[in-house]
Amino acid sequence: MNMFKTAALGTVFAVLSGTTAIAGCGIGAGNVSIIANDFPAIHAITDVAKACAGDGLTVTANMTKEHQTLNAPGMSGTPAEYSVAVVANSSIVALLNDGLVRPLDDLIAQYAPDLPSVNKVTVDGKVMAVAFMANAQHLFYRSDVLEKAGVAVPTSYEEVVAAAEAIRAAGIMEHPVALNTGAGWNLAEEFINMYMGTGGELFEAGSAVPAIENESGVAALNMLKSLTEYSNPDYLTFDSNATQALWEAGDTALSVMWGSRGAAVLDNEGSSEDVVSTTVLAAAPTLGGGATPATTLWWDGFTIASNVSDEDAAASFQAMMIGLGEDVVKANQDAAVWLNPAYVATPASAGVIASAEGGANPYPMLPYVGLMHSALGDNLAEFLQGSESAEQALADVVAAYTTSAKEQGFLQ
C-alpha cells in the first residue's frame, strides 16, 4: 500500500484542476449521499454539491463528528446508504480493508482527465480517493509572551520546554503549554508525531511487526511527559476543542494544534485582540537534534462507495468535483489548506506549509496502523501519570497491538 505524499507544498498548491472537465451541474440523474466530518471546509464543498440537486438528481449530506463510526456501516449495505465518504489518511483504511470503496480511475478518466497525480491517493496502483486539502499539527505561539519571558521562538521541542520554564519562572503563566493529549486517539497521535519526528518507523520494513520498543520510543514518551509538566493538570482530557478554547482565553502561550484550527484562532471571534494579534503559526518543532518537524502530514479527500450503482457513482464523483471547484476555494481561502491552484496561502496556513516544506512525514496509510493507534491510545496515560516506566508503557502497547493484529490476521 502506497502512502500519500504531499510532496513539497511548493508544488502541492499547483493541484486539483477544479471543474474544468465539467460544465455546470449537468450531471443527469442519480443519488448522491455524503457522509463527512463537520467543519467549515467540508460544508463549503457539500453546499455547492447540494445545489446541483434537481432534474432527477438528489444530493444529501450527513455532517457529523461521528462520521468515522458511521461510514463503514453506512457503506456496507446493498445499496450503500452513503455513496460518498469524506475521509483522511487513517479513516480510509477501514473502508479499504473491507472493500467498501471503489477505484476511481475510470471516473477520473471520464470526468477529470487532467486531475494532477498529487491529488490521487493511490493504493496498489489504483486511485482510491481524491485528496483536496492538507493538514498537520504544528506550533502556535504568543510572540508577546515569549518576548516578555526573554526567549526566542522555539524550533525544537527541547526549546519549547526551555521556553515554558522561562515563562513559568517569570510568573507570566503557570501552565503555558497545551497539546491534544486527551487519553485515546489524541494522545496516540501526539506519540506518533513525536516518534516519526525522530525518524522512527512504527513497523519493521514491509511487515506488520511493531518497531517502537527502542530509544526513539522512549525519547518520544519522555518529551511528551516533559511537556505535560507545563500543561494544565487536566491534560488527559484535552482535544482540539479544549486546546483552542485555552488558547483563545489567553491561558497558554505554546501549543501544538491542528492547522485547520488556525483560521478559527485568528478570526477575532471568541478571543481578544491581545491574543489574536500576537498569535503566530509556525512549523512543528523538531525532536532530539533532528531536522524533521515532529508531526505527520494528513490529507482529507473523498471516496466513492463500492455498493452503489454505476449511475450513482458517476453522479457522486461529478457532484464532489463541482463542490471542489475554483470558485469554492476562492470563496473559502481561510477554511483549509486547499490542494487547488486557486488557493493562496494565508497566515492560518503558515504552520502546515512550513511543516510540509520542512519534510514532515505523511501519517502511515497501512491496513494495520489503526490497531497500533488504538493500542497507543489505550496504554500511554499510565506513563504520563508516573505509574509505570516508558519501557513498560511501550511493552504494553506492543502486547495490545500484537493481540489485535493476530486476531485480524496481520501477524501469525
N, C-alpha and C positions, 0 to 999 in steps of 0.2 A: 504494500500500500504506500503510495507516494504521499509525502507531506506537502501541503500547500505552502508555497513560499511567496511572500510579497516582494521578493527581490529587494532592491533598494527603493525606498519610496520616492527617489528622484524620478524613476520611471514608473513607479506604481500609479502615479496620478494621471499618466497618459494612457488611460484604460477605459473600459466599458463604453462602447460607442453609442450609448443611449438607444434611441429607437430609429436609427437611420434605415433599418430594414423594414420598418412598419410605418405605414401612412395612416395616421389617426388611429381610431379604435375599430377598424373594420375587421373584427375578429371572426364574426359569424356566431353560430350557436354553440352552446356548451355550458358546463357548470364549473365555476372556479370557487373553491372553498379553501381559505388560507388559515393556517394556524401559525401564530408567531408570538414572540415576546412583546411586551408592552412598553415601548419607548418611542420618542418623537420621530426618529428616522424611519422606523417601520410604519408608523402612522402616515407619514408623508407618502410612502410608496403605496400603501394599500388604499389610501383615499383616492389617489389617481386611478388605480386599478378598478376600484368600485364604481367610479364614474363612467366606466365603459359598459356597465350593465344596460341591457335592453336589446330588443330585436332577437330574442331567443337566447341571450347570454345572461347568466346570473353570476354575480360576484359577491361573496360574503367573506368576512374575516373575523376570527376569534383571536383577539389580542389579550394575552394573559401571561402573568408571571409563572403560571403553572404549565406553560407550553411543553416543557421537556417531559412532563409526566403524561401529557395528553396526546402528543403527536404520534407515538408508536401505536397505542390502542386505536386512535382515530384513523390510522392508515392501514390497519390490519384487516378490515372488513372487505367484502367484495360486493359492491364497490366500496372504496375507501370513503370515509366521512370527509377527509381533507384531501384535496388534490395538490395542495402546495404546503410544504413545511419550511418556514424560515429557520435556518439552523446556523451553528457555528462549528469550529473545529471539533469540539467534544461531542456536541449533541447529534451530529450526523452519524457518528459511529454506530450507535444502536440501530439506527434505521438501515444502515448498510449491512450490518450483521444479520438482520432479519429479512433482507431483500425487499424492503418496503419502498425504496425509491428507485426510479428507472434511470438508465443512461440518457443523457441529453444530446448526444452527438447529432442525431437526425433532426431534432428540433432546432438546434443551433444552425445546422447546415441550411435548413429551410427558411428560418425566420431571423437569424442573426449571424450570417456568414462571416461578418467582419469582427466578431467578438474576439478581443485580444486574449492570448494564452494566459495572461496573468489573472484573468477573471475565471478561468476554467479550473475547477477543483477536480483533479484527475485521479482516479483510483484504478489501478490495474489497466491503464491505457484507455479508460472510458471516462468521459466527463460526467460527474455525478451531481454537481452543484454549480451555480453561478454566484461567485462572490461579488459583493457590491460595496462593502465597507471594511475598514481595518480598525483594530482596537488593540490596546495594550494597557497594562498598568504601569504607572510611572510616577515620578516625583512631583508633588505640588509643594511650593514653599512660600513663606511670607518674607518678602525682602526686607520689610521694616523691622521684623523681629530679629532676623539674622544680623542686620546692621546694628541694632541696639545691643545684641549679645557680643558683637565684635568678631563674628566668624564669617568666613567666605561661604559661598554657595557650595554645598557638598556634592561631589560627583561619585563618591563611593559610599557604601553602607557604613564603613568604618568612620567616615567623616560625618555621616548622619548622626551616629551615636555620639561623636565628639561634640557636634553642634547642639544636640539635645542636652547634653550635660552642661554646656556653657549657658544655654537658655535657662535651665533649671537653677544653676548656681547663681545666675544674675537675678533670680527671683521674678523672672518675667512670666514663666509658665511652669507649673509642676508637672504637667503631662503634655509635652509639646509634640508627641508623636502619635500618629494613628494609622493603622493599616487594617485591611479587611481580614482580621484574624478570628472571625467567628468560627467556633468549632464546627467541623464538617467541610463542605465544599470549599468555602473561602480560605480556611486555614491550609487545606491541602494545596490550593492554588498558590498561596504565598510560598510554601515549601518548594513547589515545582519551579516557580520563578527564581528563587534563590539558588536552587540546586543546578538548574540549567545555566544560570549565570556563571557558575564555576567551571562550566564545560562538561559537567557530568551528564551521563545518559541514564535514563530511568531503567533501561533494559539492556541486557547483553546484545551485541550486534546480531541482527537477523533472527531474534528469538523473543519469547515472552518471559524469559528468565529475569527476575528483578536484579538490579545492579545498584542499589542505593546504600548498602551497608559498607561505607567507605569514608575516607577523610572528608570528601565533599559533602556527604550527607550530614556528618557531624557538624561541619562548618556552617552549613545552611541552618541547621537547628539552633546552633549557638547564637548565630546572628539574629534569628527570629526572637530568641529569648532576650537578648540584649535590647532589642527594640521595644519589646513589650514592657521592659522595666521602666521605660519612659512614656508608657501609654496609660490611659485610664484603667483602673483595675477591672473594669467590665470588658476588657478587650476580647474575651472569648465569645462575646455576643455581637461583635462588630461586623456588619455587612456594608455594602455600598451606601445604603440609605443612612446608616449610622455615621459613617465617616464623613459623608457630605454634610450632614447636619452639624457635626462637631466643627467642621471647617467653617461653614457659613456663620456659626455662632461665635467664631473667633477664639475657639478653645484649643486649637492646635496650630502649629507652625510648620511642621514637616509631616507630610502624609503621602502615602502611596495609594493612589486611587485609579480607577479606570479612566482612560482618555475620554470615554463617552460621557463622563461626568463634568468635563471641562466647561462646556457651554453653560450648564446649569450653575456652576460655581461662579462664572464670570458674568452672569446675566443681570446683575443688580437686583435680583429678586430673592428674598429670604435671607439677606445678609446686610452688611453695612458697607458704606463707601470705603472705610478704612481697610476692611478685609479685601474687598474686591480689587481696589486699586493697587494693592501690594501683593496680590497673588500672582505667582509665576509658575508656569508649567515647564518642566524640564525632562530630560531623558531619565529613565530608571537608573539608579545608582549601580555601580559595579560592586563586586564582592571578591575579597581575598587577593587583591592585586591584579585581577583580570581586567580585560578591556571590553568585555561584552556586557551590555546592560542586563542586569539580572531581572528580566521579565520575559514573558512569552508573547509573541505576536498572534493575534487572533483575526479571523475574518468572520463576517456574517454573510450569508448568502441564501439562495432558495433552491429547493429540490422539488421534484415532481413525483407524485405517488406512482408506484407500480400498478396498484389495483384500481385504476380508473380507465375509462375508455380512451382510445387514441384521440377522439374529438375533444374530450375534456382536458387531456394532457396538452394538446396543442393550444387550446383556448387559455389554459392556465399559464403556459410559458409566455404567450404573447401578452397577456394582461400584466404579468410581472415585469416584462421588459418595458412595457409602456410606463409602468409605475417607476421605473428606474431611468426615465428619460432625462435629458439635459435640463429641461425646464424645471423638473422636480429638484434636481441638485442645485441649480442656481437659486431657487427659492428657499432652500433649506441648507445653506452653507454651514451653519453652525451646528447642525443636528448630528453630523458624523464626519469621519474622515472618509469621504466618498472615493471609491475607485472609479472615477469618471473624469474625462478631460475638462468638464465644466467646473470641477471643484477647484477652489482657490484656498490655499492653506490659511487658517485663521489662528489667532492666539490660543484658541481652545484645542487646536490640533497639534500644537508645538511639541508636546511631550511624546505623543505617538510617533510623529515624524522623526524626532531626534533618536528615539529608541530604535526605530527601524533602521535608520541610517547608521546607527552605531553597531548594527549587526546582531540585534536580539534574535533569538531563535523562535521559530514557529512552535506553538503548542503541538505536541505529537498527535497525529491523527492515526492512531493504531487501534485495532479492534479490542485490545485488552487494556488500553490506558485508562478507561473508566473504572476498571476494577482497582487499579493502582491508586487512582484519585480517591476512590471511596475508602480504601484501606488507610491512606494517609489521613484523611479527614477524621477517621474514627479513632486514631491511635497516637496523635501528637499532643493533645491537650495535657496529658499527664506529665510530659516532659516540661512543658511551659510552666506548669504549676509546681514543678520541683519534686514530684513524687517518684520519678524514675530518671535514669540516665538517658542521654542521647542514643547511646548504643542499644539500650533496651527498647527504646521507642522505635528505632529503625527495625529491630528484630521483630517487634510486634507487628509492624506494618508488613514486613515480608511474609510473616506467618499468615496473616489475614488474607493478603493478596494471593499467596500460593494456594490456600484452600479454595478461594473463589475461582482462580484460574484453572485448577484441576477440575472443579465441578463443571466448568464450561468448556472443557476440552482444550484449553490453550497450553496446559502443561500436563505431563504424564505423571 
